[in-house]
Amino acid sequence: MAKKKKAGRVSAGLILYRVGPGGLEVLIAHMGGPHWARKERGWSIPKGEIDPGEEPLETARREFREEVGIEPPAGAPIHLGEITQRSGKRVLAWAIEGDFDPTQQTSVMCEIEWPPKSGEKIEIPEVDRVEWVPPATAKNLVIDGQIPLFDRLEKLVGR
């Protein structure tokens, strides 16, 4: 039986990027907790659900603060459009140029039931680490639905 997709869930996210001697790099976030611990595609852009009445870009900035631990840079964001993940969740995304030392990353904590359906609760970081990678590497690590965001960023910023 196929999983039922949850309709109406909309998130917003922010991709931090930099251009160095080796070319374009993006900051991706590894999702925290035991579910993602050993999954190769356990990476994502920093993102989260839009609160009622909240502007999507403000959601993206808030989620970046919560998951990365710093204020996003003040520069002009590049709108990357919308994607739909396999779960049915829609994600609006922006990119902004900046730099960050991944060893300084901190994340808000959240409570989950683990193991699933056990009734047991554990506290985990939403994001357990972040890393700078070229877009080609990001596309091999992020969940499939987010790949078009990196394609769009490459077209807009250059390789």
C-alpha positions as CSV (number, residue, x, y, z in Angstrom):
1,M,0.0,0.0,0.0
2,A,1.4,3.4,-1.0
3,K,2.0,6.1,1.6
4,K,-0.6,8.8,1.6
5,K,0.8,12.2,0.8
6,K,0.0,15.0,3.2
7,A,-1.6,17.8,1.3
8,G,-1.1,21.5,2.0
9,R,2.2,21.3,3.8
10,V,4.4,24.2,2.6
11,S,8.0,24.9,3.8
12,A,10.5,27.6,3.0
13,G,14.3,27.3,2.9
14,L,17.5,29.1,2.3
15,I,20.6,27.9,0.6
16,L,23.8,29.7,1.6
17,Y,26.3,29.8,-1.2
18,R,29.9,31.0,-1.8
19,V,32.1,31.2,-4.8
20,G,35.8,30.5,-4.2
21,P,38.8,29.4,-6.2
22,G,37.3,25.9,-6.6
23,G,34.0,27.4,-7.9
24,L,30.5,27.4,-6.5
25,E,29.8,25.8,-3.1
26,V,26.6,25.4,-1.2
27,L,25.9,24.8,2.5
28,I,23.8,21.7,3.1
29,A,22.4,20.4,6.4
30,H,22.3,16.8,7.6
31,M,19.0,16.0,9.3
32,G,19.3,14.9,12.9
33,G,18.1,11.9,14.7
34,P,18.3,8.1,14.4
35,H,16.1,7.9,11.3
36,W,18.6,9.8,9.2
37,A,21.8,8.7,10.9
38,R,22.9,6.1,8.4
39,K,21.0,7.3,5.3
40,E,23.2,8.5,2.4
41,R,20.5,10.9,1.3
42,G,20.0,12.4,4.8
43,W,20.9,15.9,3.7
44,S,18.6,18.9,3.0
45,I,18.6,22.6,2.6
46,P,17.8,24.4,6.0
47,K,14.0,24.7,5.8
48,G,10.8,24.5,7.8
49,E,7.1,24.9,7.7
50,I,5.6,28.3,7.1
51,D,3.6,29.5,10.1
52,P,0.1,31.1,9.5
53,G,0.5,34.7,8.5
54,E,4.3,34.4,8.1
55,E,6.0,35.5,4.9
56,P,7.8,32.6,3.2
57,L,11.2,34.4,3.0
58,E,11.0,35.2,6.7
59,T,10.3,31.5,7.4
60,A,13.4,30.6,5.4
61,R,15.5,33.1,7.4
62,R,14.0,31.8,10.7
63,E,14.6,28.2,9.9
64,F,18.2,29.0,8.8
65,R,18.8,30.6,12.2
66,E,17.2,27.7,14.0
67,E,19.0,24.9,12.1
68,V,22.4,26.6,11.4
69,G,22.7,28.8,14.5
70,I,23.5,32.2,12.9
71,E,21.6,35.1,11.3
72,P,21.5,34.6,7.5
73,P,23.5,37.2,5.6
74,A,21.7,40.5,4.8
75,G,22.4,40.3,1.1
76,A,19.8,40.2,-1.6
77,P,18.2,36.7,-1.8
78,I,17.8,34.9,-5.1
79,H,14.4,33.3,-5.4
80,L,14.8,29.7,-6.6
81,G,11.1,29.0,-7.0
82,E,9.2,26.0,-5.7
83,I,9.7,22.3,-5.7
84,T,7.5,19.4,-4.5
85,Q,9.2,16.6,-2.5
86,R,8.1,13.0,-2.7
87,S,6.2,13.4,0.6
88,G,4.0,16.0,-1.2
89,K,5.5,18.8,0.8
90,R,6.0,22.0,-1.2
91,V,9.2,23.9,-0.6
92,L,9.8,27.6,-1.6
93,A,13.5,28.4,-1.7
94,W,16.0,31.2,-1.9
95,A,19.7,31.4,-2.1
96,I,22.0,34.0,-0.5
97,E,25.7,34.5,-0.8
98,G,27.7,34.3,2.4
99,D,30.3,32.3,4.4
100,F,30.1,30.2,7.5
101,D,32.4,27.9,9.5
102,P,30.5,24.6,9.7
103,T,32.2,23.7,13.0
104,Q,30.2,26.6,14.6
105,Q,26.8,25.1,13.6
106,T,24.2,24.7,16.4
107,S,20.6,23.6,16.0
108,V,17.4,23.8,17.9
109,M,16.3,20.5,19.5
110,C,13.0,18.7,18.9
111,E,11.3,15.8,20.5
112,I,10.4,12.7,18.4
113,E,8.9,9.3,19.1
114,W,11.7,6.7,18.8
115,P,11.5,3.9,17.9
116,P,8.3,4.8,15.9
117,K,5.0,3.7,17.5
118,S,6.9,2.9,20.7
119,G,5.5,5.7,22.8
120,E,9.1,6.5,23.8
121,K,10.3,10.1,23.3
122,I,13.8,11.3,22.6
123,E,15.2,14.7,22.0
124,I,17.3,15.3,18.9
125,P,18.8,18.2,17.0
126,E,16.8,19.2,13.9
127,V,20.2,19.3,12.1
128,D,23.3,17.5,13.4
129,R,25.9,19.0,11.0
130,V,26.3,21.2,8.0
131,E,28.9,21.0,5.2
132,W,30.2,23.1,2.2
133,V,30.0,21.0,-1.0
134,P,29.9,21.7,-4.7
135,P,26.4,21.6,-6.2
136,A,27.1,18.3,-7.9
137,T,27.9,16.7,-4.6
138,A,24.8,18.3,-3.0
139,K,22.6,16.8,-5.7
140,N,24.0,13.3,-4.7
141,L,23.3,13.9,-1.0
142,V,20.0,15.8,-0.6
143,I,16.7,14.2,-0.8
144,D,15.7,13.8,-4.5
145,G,13.0,16.5,-4.7
146,Q,15.5,19.2,-3.8
147,I,17.9,18.5,-6.7
148,P,16.2,21.1,-9.0
149,L,17.0,23.9,-6.5
150,F,20.7,23.3,-7.1
151,D,20.3,23.2,-10.8
152,R,18.5,26.5,-10.7
153,L,21.2,28.1,-8.5
154,E,23.9,26.9,-10.9
155,K,22.1,28.5,-13.8
156,L,21.6,31.8,-12.0
157,V,25.0,32.1,-10.3
158,G,27.2,30.3,-12.8
159,R,29.4,27.2,-12.3
